[in-house]
Structure formats: C-alpha cells, structure tokens
Amino acid sequence: MAVSDSPSGASTPPQQEQTNKYGFTKPLSLAGPTDADLHRNNDLEKLLLDSGLYESNDESAARKEVLHRLDQIVKSWVKQLTRQRGYTDQMVEDANAVIFTFGSYRLGVHGPGVDIDTLCIGPSYVNREEDFFILLHNILAEMEEVSELQPVPDAHVPVMKFKFQGISIDLLYASISLLVVPEDLDISHGSVLYDVDEPTVRSLNGCRVADQILKLVPNIEHFRTTLRCLKFWAKRRGVYSNVTGFLGGVNWAILVARICQLYPNAIPSMLVSRFFRVYTQWRWPNPVMLCSIEENELGFPIWDPRRNPRDRFHTMPIITPAYPCMNSSYNVSASTLRVMMEQFRYGNKICDEIDLNKAQWSALFQPYVFFEAYKNYLQVDIVASDTDDLLAWKGWVESRLRLLTLKIERDTNGMLQCHPYPHEYIDTSKPCAHSAFFMGLQRKEGVRGQEGQQFDIRGTVDEFRQEINMYIYWKPGMEIFVSHVRRKQLPAFVFPDGYKRSRMPRHTSHPTEKTGDDATKSYSGSGPSERCIKRKSYPEMVEKKPDKRASISPQRLECVSPESCTNKSGGTAQMSIDSIEGVWLAGSTTKSDNSNCEIKSSDVLPGSGLSTEVADMQIGEPGFVDTTHDMLKSRSVEVPNENGVVNGDKAQDLALDCLESEETESTNKFSHCKAGVIDMDQRLDKACNFITRDECSDYVPKASSQNLNCEISDSEVL
C-alpha cells in the first residue's frame, strides 16, 4: 500500500525551514507560551482525552488491517481487468493499483468510529464509470465483510461508501495516464495530473492538499491538537457539515493551519483562542490561503475571481494549497455564514473568559441548543420502504438540502434566513424507515418589517421537491415531506430524553437563542372557512377530525409511501384548521382502515410547499453578507494597471492588520500581503479588501418571479 507507517496514513513531513513556515505572509506574533498558557494547555489536552477523541491501539490496528485488505482487493481487481482485456502475461503481472488515504486519517486527527477517506489510483485503461462503479462495486457487494454499500457516481467528487468489517470507508477512484502504477507513486508531483479529467483532479487533490497542509504548518503536533479541538467544537455547536453548507474537515484544517502560520510559536491553547479572535473579525469574502495561488501549464481552472465570474459569488472562500487551487467551501451560503460567524463570536467570548480564569474549557464545548434558538422550523421527513433504500434516498436528499436554503434566500431576497441543522433525527416508533432534518427560520436581523408581513415559500418548496424527485435511483416507497412547525409543536423524537424547557446557557451566541412564543400562520385561502392546506392529491386517503391531544409530531409518517394509504371516498384529504390561542394551526389526522398509515399534522405542507408568517426576528448587528448583491457591493475592484502592476496593499491575507504596504511588481502571483509582527493580543480591526470587477453586478442572480408577501409589524419583532 502506498501510505502506511503513521497514524495519519502517511509519513510525517519534516519541519520546514524558517523561510517557508508561514505561507506567504509574515506571522502576526512570534511570542511563545507563558506559564498560564502551559497550564491552560494541559487542561485542554486532558479534556480532549477525557472526551474520547483519541482511538485505542486496538482500533488503530483494525484500521490498518482494513486498509491492507482493501489494498489487496483493488490490486486483484486491476489484474483481473488487465487479463480480461487481453494484455500480455507480463502486463498482468505488472498491473497495479495503490490505496492512499486523505482527510482526517492522513492528517492524523481522526477519532474512534470515524470513516477513512481513501483514494484508489489505477492505470489509464481502468475507468471510473464501468470498472469502478460497476465491476468493483459488484466484487465488494459479494463480500461478507462489506455492508451498507452505497455508490454516489454523480457527486461533485464521485465516491463509493461502505463499511468494511464495521469500519466506514469513503473510496474514490482516479485513473492516471500510466499503464503501470508504481507502488511508490509520488502523488504530490504535478505529473499525476497530466491528461486526466476534472473529477479525477478533484479526487487526487484530497491527498495532495492534506500533504501540502502538513508541509505548510510550523509545528505539526500543535496543528493536530488544535484541529482536533476545533473539529470537536464545531460538531458540538452544529457547524460541522460541508454537505449542509457549513464547513467540513478540509475547511477546518485550512483555517487552523492559517492560524498556526500567523502564530508559529503558540501552543494549542493559545491557537484555539487566536482562532476565534482572528475569524471573528475576518472580512469575508476575503479568502483564506496558506500559500500563493499557483498557475500551471496544464491549464486547469483555478480559483480566481478576476477571471472567473462564478468565483465572485463565493461567500466564504477557503482556498486549497495544492494545484489547481480551488475554493473548498463553495457550499457556504449567506445564511450558513451568518450562523458560523455567530458561533465564532460565541467561541471568542468564552475564550476571553478562559484567559481571564472566569471559565473552564468545558464551557466552550457546550452543545448548541438548536431547538430553543428559533420559533419557526422547517421539518424535512424522509421515508423509504426499508433501511437500505433509506440509506441511498437520505444521502441524495441530504446532499440537496443546501439548495433549499439557497432557494429560500433567493426567493425572499435574503429576508428569510435559514439555519440548516446538520443532525439527523429518527422516529423509531414508525414502522417504516424514517429520517428527519430541521432548519431554523427567522427574518433577516436588523430589518424592520411591515404589518402582517408574510413569507410565501410554497413555490420554493415545491420546486425543491421536484428536483429531489428526479433521483435516478428512485424506488417506490421513497418519499419526502416538508412541513413548517413552531417550536412548541416540535415532534417528541427530537428530544430523546423527553422535552424540557431548560434555562438558556449563560453564554448565548446570538439573539435568536433567546426563547419566546411566536405567532405563525400557515394557510391558503382568504377567510377562516377557507384557511386550510390541501395535501397533494393522493387517491387513497381518508379525512378525520383532529385530536388536539394527539402527538405533537408535525407528521406521523407511519407508512411506506402516501400511495399505500386508502381513502374510502376517493377524495382528497384536507386538513382542518383550529384556532388555538389566536394562532391558525393545521392539525389533522388521516388514517386508513386498510393500512397502517397514519399522518398527524401540525402546519403540514407535504407536496405543495408552505406559507409562513414569521415573527421571531431579533434585531441584531449587521455586518455579514446576506445577499449576493450586498456581497458584491461590499468589495471593490482593483485591476492591474497598464504596466501589469497591482496597486498598493490590496491583496492582503484577509482582514488582518496590514502594517506595511508596498507596490508589488509581479503579476504571476495571485495575491501578495505584507503583515508586520505585532503583539499577540493586539486586536485585528482593519480589512485589506480583496477585489472584484465592477461588472460583477451583471452576474447578480435574479430573484424568483413568484409573489412574495412580506408583512411583519414592528410590534411583532421581539
């Protein structure tokens, strides 16, 4: 196997020379730890150990054994294909494939139970579409050690997910332009990128980026401890999920590596504190980069908003350090950036108190109380006939949930903000395979509303459902239901220990964590007698009057699919509307005598979307980007002059104090920054604008043409 020997799956790169330690800028501080810092660092490392973030020796050995077994499987697979295609006996003998690791395992920050990101590199005549996703898939499917096999060929980075002897594996494939793949292949060399397509480049870059990160940090062990800590924090605070629109492993790794470059002599306890201090004041969309962006004669597209119009709309650019440099955080939206900035401020406040001995490290890792942070939620229920179907169906839906966030931002002109929560909830009481995800809803902070303002996103949700239903592997029983629920109507299964109205923690991250009741309306029609929401017309459903003491679950999806429910009258079930405490709520129960399907609803809008009136909006401080148009207005454009010289102190590394500025006479580098050495505790309060062209406004996406009724009175804003 190409990688082994170390806990990260790769040999540890040697420490870099002083001139290369800090990327392309000078450090902000060269100060080392004080006695108090050392004491806090010991406390932090003890907490991480007690939290179970390190795997045992037995688990480590099991992972190495699985990787060795997987390496044997792909070698045998390639030899089999070589023989079948009529190559000579010598070619069959020389035929080879190698396994590399990347992600947390290669960086050395993996914990117990996490998956292993792996890459199989094969010869040029073994392709991804048929040989990998069909032939190798079939080989794995027949093995007893393999379970939960799930191919995802249409992903941005095509992947095959499965468990091997109980250990989760994400396996990518890259076919390089060699007939024989050497066992000691140097994946960091640019030659591996010759004559390959872009999906292959993205597959290869996982390993290349991980190796480059380890080469660019001053102290690898300090980097690993800090990254392990911040990944743990991000998961506890609900902001660890690339697929949902937050940040994934490589994003957090680059952010932490940049802090290590800026504070090269700091220890993990200091680096964690500086992490929040720096990124709380970061002026997004200024990019985070570990090194200058490299251009190459291979001609692959690189992240460059001066040339690529699409790059100008990226909200939170975090640039990979290996060629071709890409934005690893393209999934981030205005709403998810808002949530992350709130959490950065929360972390910064706690770290300030820890530095003053007013708090312990445990306060930093308090879980985010998502279901007390908002008054309105979207609930997305996913059901399938069995667990195998649900695994594939849920993966497809989850990968598209961020699009629902983007569509809501688009269709409400950024006025309705979404907070997708990257945790899955399961109602075990249902006989069908079930999974649910939730989004918090609130009006854009700092905006005064009008009387009766209402957000109609029924068309948005319907468009989203239509796209979801285009799943090419769809099977009968795969269904998705989207409903709007108030906080007090949340289903019981999201509170595994029982629902308790707990007091809010001392340290809240933003005004929306304050609790209170809210008036929420879901209706269609103009009068009380007409205020009902029609379910999608399923021919076999029966209407029953609501039971006000029924389960508070917004949807009792106790069936494989709506089609399995029967309606004696053959008509369309409608949900009756009850007025409770002056709030119009949908509350109905439909049940079939001929099936076990029961759907109890509260503000349910399966099928056609929903219309919500939101009044839980807190007035908060502005300052982060909420729409593409605002983002573009927040940054100016500076272009090389006729001599090819970029002016002044433009492309600094991003929202740091630029203590020196000078003319830069090279157009070969994308960005240049001069940052002086300052005291470690000096606040970072000046932004060096990263720029785009004025014509970017031509690319601002148009809002949906549907009518959006937005009327919320100022008296409703708490």
C-alpha positions in Angstrom: 0.0 0.0 0.0 1.3 3.5 -0.8 0.6 5.0 2.5 1.2 3.5 5.9 3.5 3.6 8.9 2.0 6.6 10.7 -1.3 7.2 12.5 -2.2 9.6 9.7 -1.6 7.1 7.0 1.4 9.0 5.7 4.8 9.6 6.9 5.2 12.9 8.8 6.8 15.6 6.6 9.9 17.1 8.1 9.6 20.5 9.7 10.0 23.3 7.2 12.8 25.8 7.1 12.2 29.2 8.8 11.6 30.9 5.4 8.8 28.6 4.4 7.0 28.1 7.7 4.4 30.9 7.5 3.0 30.7 4.0 3.2 33.9 2.0 2.9 36.4 4.8 4.9 37.2 8.0 3.5 36.0 11.3 1.4 38.2 13.5 3.3 37.3 16.6 6.4 35.2 17.5 5.5 35.1 21.2 5.7 31.8 22.9 3.6 30.4 25.8 3.6 31.8 29.4 3.2 29.6 32.4 -0.5 30.3 32.4 -0.7 29.2 28.8 1.0 26.0 29.6 -1.4 25.3 32.4 -4.4 26.0 30.2 -2.9 23.8 27.5 -2.6 20.9 29.9 -6.3 21.3 30.9 -7.3 21.4 27.3 -5.5 18.3 26.3 -6.9 16.4 29.3 -10.4 17.5 28.3 -9.9 16.2 24.8 -8.6 12.9 26.1 -11.5 12.5 28.5 -13.9 13.3 25.7 -12.9 10.2 23.9 -11.4 11.9 20.8 -8.5 9.5 20.5 -8.8 5.9 19.3 -7.3 3.0 21.1 -4.4 0.9 19.9 -6.7 -1.9 19.0 -8.9 0.4 16.9 -5.8 1.8 15.2 -4.6 -1.7 14.4 -8.0 -2.6 13.0 -7.9 0.3 10.6 -4.5 -0.6 9.3 -5.7 -4.1 8.7 -8.8 -2.9 6.8 -6.6 -0.6 4.6 -4.2 -3.5 3.9 -7.2 -5.7 3.0 -8.6 -3.0 0.7 -5.3 -2.6 -1.0 -5.2 -6.3 -1.8 -8.8 -6.2 -3.2 -8.1 -3.3 -5.7 -4.8 -4.9 -6.8 -6.6 -8.2 -7.6 -9.4 -6.2 -9.3 -7.0 -4.4 -11.7 -5.1 -7.6 -12.5 -8.4 -9.3 -13.3 -9.4 -6.5 -15.7 -6.0 -6.5 -17.3 -6.3 -10.2 -18.0 -9.8 -9.9 -19.4 -8.8 -7.2 -21.8 -6.2 -9.3 -23.5 -2.9 -7.8 -22.2 0.2 -9.8 -22.1 1.1 -12.0 -19.1 3.9 -9.5 -18.2 1.3 -6.7 -18.2 -1.0 -8.7 -16.0 1.9 -9.4 -13.6 2.9 -5.7 -13.5 -0.7 -4.4 -13.3 -1.2 -2.5 -10.1 -3.4 -0.1 -8.1 -2.5 1.7 -4.9 -4.5 3.0 -2.0 -3.9 6.4 -0.5 -5.6 8.0 2.5 -6.6 11.6 2.9 -8.8 13.7 5.2 -8.6 13.3 9.0 -6.8 10.0 8.8 -4.0 11.3 6.7 -3.8 14.5 8.8 -3.6 12.4 12.0 -6.7 13.9 13.7 -9.2 11.0 13.3 -11.1 9.7 16.3 -12.8 6.5 17.1 -15.6 5.4 14.8 -15.0 8.0 12.1 -14.7 7.0 8.4 -11.5 6.6 6.5 -11.2 8.7 3.3 -9.4 6.6 0.8 -8.3 7.0 -2.8 -7.6 4.2 -5.3 -5.2 5.1 -8.1 -5.3 2.8 -11.1 -3.9 2.7 -14.6 -5.2 4.6 -17.6 -7.2 1.6 -19.1 -9.3 1.2 -15.9 -12.2 3.7 -15.9 -14.4 5.1 -13.2 -17.8 4.7 -14.8 -17.9 1.0 -15.5 -14.9 -0.6 -14.0 -15.1 1.1 -10.6 -18.8 1.8 -10.1 -20.0 -1.5 -11.6 -17.3 -4.2 -11.6 -15.5 -3.3 -8.3 -18.9 -2.5 -6.8 -20.1 -6.0 -7.6 -17.0 -7.5 -6.1 -17.5 -5.6 -2.9 -21.2 -6.4 -2.8 -20.4 -10.1 -2.7 -18.0 -9.9 0.2 -19.3 -10.8 3.7 -17.1 -8.1 5.3 -18.8 -5.4 3.3 -22.0 -3.8 4.3 -24.0 -0.6 3.6 -22.5 -0.3 0.1 -23.6 3.0 -1.5 -22.3 4.2 -4.8 -22.6 8.0 -5.4 -21.3 8.4 -9.0 -23.0 11.8 -9.6 -21.4 13.6 -6.6 -19.0 16.5 -7.2 -16.3 14.0 -6.2 -17.6 10.6 -7.2 -17.4 8.2 -4.2 -18.3 4.7 -3.1 -19.3 4.5 0.6 -19.4 1.3 2.5 -18.4 -0.4 5.8 -15.6 -3.0 5.8 -15.5 -5.1 8.9 -17.6 -2.4 10.6 -15.2 0.5 9.7 -16.7 3.2 7.4 -14.8 3.8 4.2 -15.3 6.5 1.6 -13.5 5.2 -1.5 -12.6 7.5 -4.5 -11.0 6.4 -7.8 -8.5 8.2 -10.1 -7.2 6.8 -13.4 -3.9 8.4 -14.2 -2.1 8.4 -17.6 0.2 5.5 -16.8 -0.1 1.9 -18.0 1.6 0.7 -14.8 1.1 2.4 -11.5 4.3 2.3 -9.4 3.9 1.2 -5.8 6.0 4.2 -4.7 4.0 6.7 -6.7 4.6 10.3 -5.6 1.2 11.9 -5.7 2.5 15.3 -4.8 4.2 15.6 -8.1 2.3 17.5 -10.8 2.9 14.8 -13.4 0.0 12.8 -11.9 -2.4 15.5 -13.3 -1.3 15.0 -16.9 -4.1 14.0 -19.3 -6.9 13.5 -16.7 -10.4 14.9 -16.4 -11.6 17.3 -13.7 -13.4 14.7 -11.5 -10.0 12.9 -11.4 -8.2 16.1 -10.4 -10.7 16.6 -7.6 -10.2 13.0 -6.4 -6.4 13.3 -6.5 -6.4 16.6 -4.7 -7.7 15.3 -1.4 -4.4 13.6 -0.8 -2.3 16.4 -2.4 -4.0 19.0 -0.2 -3.5 17.0 3.0 0.2 16.6 2.3 0.6 20.2 1.5 -1.1 21.4 4.6 1.2 19.3 6.8 4.2 20.9 4.9 3.0 24.5 5.5 2.4 24.4 9.3 5.3 25.3 11.7 4.5 22.6 14.2 2.6 19.5 13.1 1.7 18.3 16.6 0.4 21.7 17.7 -1.6 21.8 14.5 -3.1 18.4 15.1 -4.2 19.1 18.6 -5.7 22.4 17.7 -7.6 21.0 14.7 -8.9 18.1 16.8 -10.1 20.5 19.4 -11.9 22.8 16.9 -13.5 19.9 15.0 -14.9 18.8 18.3 -16.2 22.3 19.0 -17.7 22.6 15.5 -19.6 19.4 15.9 -20.9 20.4 19.3 -22.1 23.7 18.0 -23.7 22.3 14.9 -21.4 23.9 12.2 -19.5 20.8 11.0 -21.0 19.7 7.7 -19.8 20.5 4.3 -22.9 18.9 2.6 -25.3 21.1 4.6 -23.5 24.4 3.8 -21.1 24.7 6.8 -17.5 23.6 6.8 -16.1 20.1 6.5 -12.8 18.6 7.6 -10.5 20.1 4.9 -12.1 23.6 5.5 -11.4 23.5 9.3 -7.9 22.1 8.6 -7.0 25.1 6.3 -8.5 27.6 8.8 -6.5 26.1 11.6 -3.3 25.9 9.5 -3.5 29.6 8.7 -3.7 30.4 12.4 -0.6 28.2 13.0 1.2 30.2 10.4 0.3 33.5 12.0 1.3 32.4 15.5 4.1 29.9 14.8 5.4 29.6 18.4 1.9 29.3 20.0 0.8 26.1 21.7 -2.8 24.6 21.2 -4.5 26.5 24.0 -3.2 29.8 22.5 -4.0 28.8 18.9 -7.6 28.0 19.8 -8.1 31.4 21.4 -6.4 33.1 18.4 -8.5 31.2 16.0 -11.7 32.7 17.3 -10.1 36.2 17.7 -9.0 36.2 14.1 -12.0 34.8 12.4 -14.5 36.8 14.5 -13.1 39.8 12.8 -12.4 38.3 9.3 -13.9 40.3 6.5 -15.4 37.7 4.3 -15.4 37.2 1.3 -11.7 37.9 1.6 -10.1 34.5 1.0 -8.1 32.3 3.4 -5.0 31.0 1.7 -1.9 29.1 3.0 0.3 30.0 0.1 0.2 31.9 -3.2 -2.1 30.5 -5.8 -0.1 28.6 -8.4 -0.7 28.7 -12.1 0.4 25.8 -14.3 0.8 25.0 -18.0 -1.7 22.1 -17.5 -4.4 24.8 -17.7 -6.9 23.5 -15.1 -9.2 26.2 -13.8 -8.1 27.8 -10.5 -9.9 30.0 -8.1 -9.6 33.5 -9.5 -12.5 35.9 -9.2 -10.7 38.4 -11.5 -11.2 35.9 -14.4 -13.9 33.6 -13.3 -17.3 35.3 -12.8 -18.6 32.3 -10.8 -15.8 32.7 -8.2 -17.0 36.3 -7.4 -20.1 34.9 -5.7 -18.4 32.7 -3.2 -19.4 33.7 0.2 -16.6 32.3 2.4 -13.6 31.4 0.2 -11.1 28.9 1.8 -8.5 28.1 -0.9 -6.8 24.7 -1.1 -3.0 24.9 -1.2 -2.3 22.4 -3.9 -2.6 23.0 -7.7 -5.2 23.5 -9.0 -6.1 25.7 -6.1 -9.9 25.6 -5.5 -12.4 27.1 -3.1 -13.1 24.2 -0.7 -16.1 26.0 0.9 -18.2 26.7 -2.2 -21.3 25.2 -0.4 -21.4 28.0 2.2 -24.3 30.4 1.8 -25.2 33.7 3.3 -27.3 32.0 5.9 -24.8 29.4 7.0 -22.0 32.1 7.1 -24.2 34.1 9.4 -24.6 31.1 11.7 -20.9 30.4 11.7 -20.0 34.0 12.5 -22.3 33.9 15.4 -20.6 30.7 16.7 -17.2 32.3 16.2 -18.3 35.2 18.4 -19.6 32.7 20.9 -16.2 30.9 21.0 -14.3 34.2 21.2 -16.3 35.3 24.2 -15.7 32.0 26.0 -12.0 32.0 25.2 -11.7 35.6 26.6 -13.3 34.4 29.8 -10.9 31.4 29.9 -7.9 33.7 29.5 -9.2 35.7 32.5 -9.8 32.5 34.5 -13.5 33.1 34.6 -14.5 30.0 32.7 -13.2 26.4 32.1 -12.6 24.7 28.7 -15.8 22.7 29.2 -17.8 25.9 28.7 -16.5 26.2 25.1 -17.9 22.8 24.2 -21.4 23.2 25.5 -23.9 21.8 22.8 -25.8 24.3 20.8 -29.5 24.3 21.9 -30.9 24.4 18.3 -34.5 23.7 19.3 -34.6 26.7 21.6 -32.9 29.1 19.3 -35.8 29.7 16.9 -39.6 29.9 17.0 -40.1 28.5 13.5 -38.7 25.5 11.8 -38.9 23.6 8.6 -39.0 19.8 9.1 -37.9 17.5 6.2 -39.1 14.0 6.7 -37.5 11.3 4.5 -39.1 7.8 4.3 -38.4 4.6 2.4 -39.5 1.0 2.3 -36.5 -0.3 4.2 -33.2 0.8 5.7 -31.2 0.0 2.5 -33.4 2.2 0.4 -33.4 4.9 3.1 -29.6 5.0 3.1 -29.4 5.8 -0.6 -32.5 8.1 -0.6 -31.4 10.0 2.5 -27.9 10.5 1.0 -29.4 12.1 -2.1 -31.8 14.3 -0.1 -29.2 15.4 2.4 -26.8 16.4 -0.4 -29.5 18.7 -1.8 -30.7 20.3 1.4 -28.4 23.2 1.0 -30.2 24.0 -2.3 -33.4 24.5 -0.3 -31.5 27.1 1.8 -30.2 28.9 -1.3 -33.7 28.9 -3.0 -35.3 30.4 0.1 -32.7 33.1 0.3 -33.2 33.7 -3.5 -37.0 33.8 -3.4 -37.2 36.1 -0.3 -34.4 38.4 -1.4 -32.4 37.3 1.7 -35.1 38.5 4.0 -35.9 35.0 5.4 -32.8 33.4 6.9 -32.4 29.6 7.2 -30.3 27.7 9.7 -30.0 24.1 8.5 -29.0 21.8 11.3 -26.6 19.0 10.3 -28.0 16.4 12.6 -30.3 13.5 11.7 -33.3 12.6 13.8 -35.2 9.3 13.7 -38.6 8.4 14.9 -38.2 4.8 16.0 -41.9 4.4 16.6 -42.7 4.4 12.9 -42.9 1.0 11.1 -41.2 2.5 8.0 -37.6 3.5 7.6 -37.5 7.2 8.6 -35.1 10.1 8.9 -35.7 13.8 9.6 -33.7 17.0 9.3 -34.6 20.5 10.5 -34.0 24.1 9.6 -34.5 27.1 11.8 -36.2 30.1 10.2 -36.0 33.8 11.1 -36.4 37.1 9.4 -33.2 38.9 8.5 -31.8 40.6 11.6 -31.8 44.4 11.7 -34.6 44.8 9.2 -37.8 46.4 10.3 -40.9 44.7 9.0 -44.3 45.8 7.9 -47.7 44.9 9.4 -48.7 41.4 8.6 -45.6 40.5 6.7 -45.6 37.0 5.4 -43.2 34.8 3.5 -44.8 32.6 1.0 -42.3 29.8 0.1 -44.8 27.2 -1.2 -43.4 27.5 -4.7 -39.9 27.3 -3.4 -40.5 24.1 -1.6 -42.4 22.7 -4.5 -39.5 23.4 -6.8 -37.1 21.8 -4.4 -39.3 18.6 -4.1 -39.5 18.4 -7.9 -35.7 18.4 -8.1 -35.4 15.8 -5.3 -37.8 13.5 -7.1 -35.5 13.5 -10.2 -33.3 10.9 -8.3 -32.4 8.4 -11.0 -32.3 5.5 -8.5 -35.8 6.3 -7.1 -37.8 3.3 -5.9 -41.5 3.0 -4.8 -41.7 4.0 -1.2 -39.1 6.7 -1.3 -40.9 9.9 -0.3 -40.0 13.3 1.1 -42.3 15.6 3.2 -41.6 19.2 4.1 -43.6 20.9 6.8 -43.5 24.1 8.8 -43.6 23.7 12.6 -43.5 26.1 15.5 -41.1 25.5 18.4 -43.8 24.2 20.7 -45.1 21.9 18.0 -41.7 20.1 17.5 -42.0 16.3 17.5 -41.1 14.3 20.6 -38.4 12.3 18.8 -36.1 15.3 18.7 -35.9 15.2 22.5 -34.7 11.7 23.3 -34.6 12.4 27.0 -38.0 14.0 27.0 -39.0 17.6 26.3 -37.7 20.0 28.9 -37.8 23.8 28.7 -34.3 24.3 30.0 -32.9 27.6 31.0 -30.7 29.1 28.3 -27.0 28.8 28.9 -25.1 31.7 30.3 -23.3 32.2 27.0 -25.6 32.6 24.1 -24.2 33.2 20.6 -26.8 35.5 19.2 -30.2 37.0 19.9 -32.1 34.1 18.3 -31.1 31.9 21.2 -33.5 33.8 23.4 -36.7 32.0 23.8 -40.3 33.1 23.5 -43.5 32.3 21.8 -44.5 33.4 18.3 -47.5 33.6 16.0 -47.0 31.5 13.0 -49.6 31.1 10.2 -49.9 28.5 7.5 -52.8 28.9 5.3 -54.3 29.2 1.8 -57.5 30.9 1.0 -58.8 34.2 2.2 -61.3 33.6 5.0 -61.4 31.4 8.1 -63.6 28.9 6.4 -61.1 28.7 3.6 -57.9 28.6 5.6 -56.8 25.1 5.0 -53.9 23.5 3.3 -54.6 20.8 0.7 -52.4 17.8 0.7 -51.1 16.6 -2.6 -53.9 14.6 -4.2 -53.4 11.0 -3.2 -56.4 8.9 -4.2 -56.4 6.7 -1.1 -56.6 8.9 2.0 -59.4 9.5 4.4 -60.1 12.6 6.4 -60.6 12.6 10.2 -61.0 15.4 12.6 -58.0 16.4 14.6 -57.3 15.2 18.1 -56.0 18.2 19.9 -54.2 15.9 22.3 -52.6 13.8 19.7 -48.8 13.6 19.2 -47.2 16.9 18.6 -45.2 15.4 15.7 -45.8 17.5 12.6 -46.1 14.4 10.5 -46.9 10.9 11.7 -45.4 9.2 8.6 -46.3 5.6 9.6 -46.4 4.3 6.1 -44.0 3.4 3.3 -45.5 6.0 1.0 -48.7 8.1 0.7 -49.9 5.8 -2.0 -50.3 3.0 0.5 -53.0 5.0 2.3 -56.6 4.5 1.2 -59.4 6.9 1.1 -62.9 5.3 1.2 -64.4 8.2 -0.5 -61.7 8.5 -3.1 -61.4 12.2 -2.5 -58.5 14.5 -1.4 -57.9 14.8 2.3 -57.9 18.4 3.7 -56.5 19.5 7.0 -58.9 21.3 9.2 -57.8 24.5 10.9 -58.2 25.1 14.6 -57.7 28.5 16.2 -55.5 28.0 19.3 -54.6 31.0 21.3 -55.2 33.2 18.3 -52.8 31.3 16.1 -54.0 29.5 13.0 -52.6 26.0 13.0 -53.2 23.0 10.8 -54.0 19.9 12.8 -55.3 16.8 11.2 -55.1 13.1 11.3 -55.6 10.9 8.3 -55.7 7.1 8.7 -56.7 4.2 6.5 -58.7 1.3 7.7 -56.9 -0.8 5.1 -53.3 0.1 6.0 -51.2 1.1 8.9 -50.6 4.5 7.5 -51.3 7.4 9.8 -50.4 11.0 9.3 -50.9 13.5 12.1 -50.1 17.0 11.1 -49.4 20.4 12.6 -48.8 23.1 10.0 -48.1 20.4 7.4 -47.5 21.1 3.8 -46.4 18.0 2.1 -46.4 18.3 -1.6 -47.2 21.9 -2.3 -44.8 23.8 0.0 -45.8 26.3 2.6 -46.6 29.8 3.5 -45.2 31.0 6.8 -45.6 34.2 8.8 -42.5 34.6 11.0 -42.4 37.0 13.9 -39.5 35.7 16.0 -36.9 38.1 14.5 -34.5 39.7 16.8 -32.8 43.0 16.0 -29.1 42.1 15.8 -26.0 43.8 14.5 -25.5 43.8 10.8 -22.1 43.3 9.3 -22.1 40.0 7.4 -23.1 39.3 3.8 -26.7 38.3 3.3 -27.3 38.5 -0.4 -25.1 38.2 -3.5 -25.8 41.8 -4.3 -24.7 43.0 -0.9 -21.7 40.9 -1.1 -20.6 42.4 -4.3 -21.3 45.9 -3.1 -19.1 45.2 0.0 -16.0 44.8 -2.0 -14.3 47.0 -4.6 -12.3 46.1 -7.7 -8.7 46.8 -8.3 -7.2 45.6 -11.6 -3.5 45.6 -12.7 -2.6 48.8 -14.4 -1.1 49.1 -17.9 2.3 48.1 -16.6 0.9 44.9 -15.1 1.5 46.2 -11.5 -1.1 45.6 -8.8 -1.5 48.7 -6.7 -0.6 49.1 -3.1 -1.8 47.0 -0.1 -4.7 45.3 -2.0 -4.5 41.6 -1.7 -3.6 41.1 1.8 -4.3 37.8 3.5 -7.6 38.9 4.5 -8.9 41.1 7.2 -5.7 41.2 9.2 -3.8 44.3 10.3 -1.7 45.4 7.3 1.1 47.2 8.9 3.2 47.6 5.8 2.1 48.2 2.2 4.2 48.4 -0.9 4.0 48.2 -4.7 4.1 44.6 -5.9 5.6 44.3 -9.3 4.7 40.7 -10.1 1.6 39.6 -11.9 2.5 35.9 -11.7 1.3 35.7 -8.1 -2.4 36.0 -7.4 -2.1 37.7 -4.1 0.6 39.4 -2.1 0.4 40.5 1.5 2.7 42.3 3.9 1.8 41.8 7.5 4.1 43.0 10.2 4.8 41.3 13.5 2.5 42.7 16.2 1.8 41.9 19.7 -0.2 38.7 20.0 -3.1 40.3 21.9 -3.5 43.3 19.6 -7.0 43.4 18.1 -7.4 42.8 14.4 -9.6 45.6 13.1 -8.5 46.6 9.6 -9.5 44.9 6.5 -7.4 44.7 3.3 -10.0 44.4 0.6 -9.8 41.6 -1.8 -11.3 42.9 -5.0 -13.5 42.0 -7.9 -14.6 43.9 -11.0 -17.4 46.4 -11.2 -19.0 44.4 -13.9 -19.7 41.7 -11.3 -23.1 43.3 -10.8 -24.0 41.9 -14.2 -23.9 38.4 -12.7 -26.2 39.1 -9.7 -28.8 36.3 -9.9 -32.4 37.5 -10.3 -34.9 36.7 -7.6 -37.7 34.4 -8.3 -40.7 36.0 -10.1 -43.2 34.5 -7.7 -45.1 36.9 -5.5 -43.6 37.1 -2.0 -45.8 38.7 0.7 -43.6 40.1 3.4 -45.5 41.9 6.1 -44.4 41.7 9.7 -45.2 44.6 12.0 -42.6 46.2 14.2 -44.6 45.2 17.2 -44.0 41.6 16.4 -40.3 42.0 16.5 -39.0 41.0 19.9 
